[in-house]
Amino acid sequence: MCNTISIESEKGFFSDAINAVKARTADLALKYFIETYGCQMNEHDSEKLAGMLRECGYTKAETKKDADLILFNTCCVREHAEKRTFGNVGFVKELKAENPRLILGVCGCMMQQKDVAKRLFDRFPFVDLVFGTHELKNFPEMLLKALEEKRVFQISESDGEVIEGLPVERVEGFSTFVNIMYGCNNFCTYCIVPYVRGRERSRKAEDIVNEVREVVSSGYKEITLLGQNVNSYSSDGLDFPALLRLVCREVPELKRLRFMTSHPKDLSDGLIQAMSELDNLCKHIHLPVQSGSDRILKAMNRKYTSGAYLELVDKLRSAVANVEITTDIIVGFPGETDEDFEATCELVRRVGYSNAYTFAYSPRGGTIAARMENQIPEDEKKRRLNTLNAVLAETIPSNNDKYIGFEGEILVEGVDHRGDPLLFGKLSNFKMVYVEGDEKLIGTFVPVKVDGYRFNSLFGHIIDG
């Protein structure tokens, strides 16, 4: 049973700490800089850290050199993440010499790995704050200790809480994130996430709807609901499709609703039906396949077969008009043979993804796959990755032919100044479209017609009203 804690009801440890920080830093005009690595979850955690810093009286710095507080929000999923983090932290030592009051903190998924966090804490004595993913609510209190020149090392194993009411300083723009759940129960053998994000716990539907309503009222036009596996959302007697219907019904002024990420084993007919019926639910799904080989999928503990995955693809394409599917793929998993790899390439050809994020397997300490025999040599992993990317370079453009003459609506996100300036924005199904137009259209929805394509993006023109 998940325990929900409201910050508003915990004034003793939260507001008092913020007020103490404000009192200690009054009239100092302190600035912060947050550098974020990894997924959308980390990005949203950084927005919460920024919100708390705003409440503490800090303002955002444009560069690290301008900052009085630097936070590295780390990721441990990608290859060489630890080396990159340690290198960046080492660089800041010079800045601390120039600004003695500079506070340096390192947080996020990598710091939830106690052995890595302790190694960093011991190696860099100028680091003031090291804290894990479950410590966000305690950040003002930890910051106060750092301001009192006490080093902080705080990592807890607790993962049964959902914290509501943390202030958020959202990135300016037209799209933003709303968490619907935290953690993961799947324990894919290559993945560290369940160990650093904890077990699944879902937010109450009422709290999600209230946050979506608040975000829309502040001007955001597109919201992405976040979870390590949104398909397993469960709270207040609602599953994920029911939550989507509730959000769309209760906040009808929301123009676009997206979600990620979906685990194939939990993708239900109810979700496919919701995607087909709800007009403001975007017609795009990120559906990580990871491998096209049933043998490797079993070794990964993915709990579906390539055949079951392809059945889902067929259901989506039959039920949801203009749906686009993106994916994640790992090559070079321990024990992967040439036949296994070819099965992945064949699945890619069969599905026809609109985009794919491809990775060569790299071991993560503490995971089952890191201890497996028959690890693939690095040069072979690179060869397979290059081959897979070549397959995608053929299949992605070939699936864009159907868009010639297509008419739809994009949310204009910005201007591409490479060559002649072009506005760009996405269709509901996540396809990027470039068009000529006035920069004043940024942040608005405009009707477009597609004239051609370049690899995984489209170009066209605005349809006159």
ABEGO torsion letter per residue (X at the ends): XBBBBBAAAAAAAAAAAAAAAAAAABGAGBBBBBBBBEBAAAAAAAAAAAAAAAAAGBBBBABAAABABBBBBBBAABBGAAAAAAAAAAAAAAAAAABAABBBBBBEAAAABAAAAAAAAAABAABABBBBAAAAAAAAAAAAAAAAGBBBBBBBABAABBBBGBBBBBBBEABBBBBABBEBAAGBAABAAAAAAEBBBBBBAAAAAAAAAAAAAAGBABBBBBBABAAABBBGGBBAAAAAAAAAAABAABABBBBOBBBAAABBAAAAAAAAABAABBBBBBBBAGBABAAAAAAAGAGBBAAAAAAAAAAAAAABBGBBBBBBBBBGBBGBBAAAAAAAAAAAAAAGBABBBBBBBBBBBGBAAAABBGBBBAAAAAAAAAAAAAAAAAAAAAAAAAABGBBBBBBBAEBBABEBBBBBBBBAAGBBBBBBEBAAABGBBBBBBBABBBEABBBBBBBBX
